[in-house]
Amino acid sequence: MDAPATITVRDEGRRRTAGAGDELSTPRLYVMRAGYAFMGVGLALVKWPLLFQSPEALPVPAGVVTCLLTAMSLLAFLGLRYPVRMLPVLLFEVTWKVIWIAAVAVPHLIAGDMDDAARKVLINCSLVVVIIAVIPWRYAWKRYVRTSGDAWR
């Protein structure tokens, strides 16, 4: 069986092994950190205040979304310290927003029946372009698609 390839990550002048055959420069890590900061601060400003409202002000479905996105903001802040290790958080953010845009927003746009609430969500989801821009896609492809997975046994 072949040994897995490794990815070397340069972080503040130190070299570490991460896993697939590529190197991320320190400036690239700072670009990723900017994406984590954008996501974390944005969610903290919008979602954290909702946690401190009375329970009646936050219906159960909206409460679930608020808690999930608050957790995402906390993980994004962890990404400031560990930008490469927390890359799945950025990938999750892109994935759910692209799915929502494709499965919900586009059909409503085509049908011409998008209401104000859906339009607001579409505008917020469109900010995902910032996250798409900061993800090191070549690294992600090599790390999560091309590299062998972990053993099942």
Secondary structure as GFF3:
##gff-version 3
##sequence-region A 1 153
A	DSSP	beta_strand	8	11	.	.	.	ID=ss1
A	DSSP	beta_strand	14	17	.	.	.	ID=ss2
A	DSSP	beta_strand	23	24	.	.	.	ID=ss3
A	DSSP	alpha_helix	26	47	.	.	.	ID=ss4
A	DSSP	three_ten_helix	48	52	.	.	.	ID=ss5
A	DSSP	three_ten_helix	55	57	.	.	.	ID=ss6
A	DSSP	alpha_helix	60	81	.	.	.	ID=ss7
A	DSSP	alpha_helix	87	100	.	.	.	ID=ss8
A	DSSP	pi_helix	101	105	.	.	.	ID=ss9
A	DSSP	alpha_helix	106	111	.	.	.	ID=ss10
A	DSSP	alpha_helix	116	126	.	.	.	ID=ss11
A	DSSP	alpha_helix	128	134	.	.	.	ID=ss12
A	DSSP	alpha_helix	137	141	.	.	.	ID=ss13
A	DSSP	pi_helix	142	146	.	.	.	ID=ss14
###
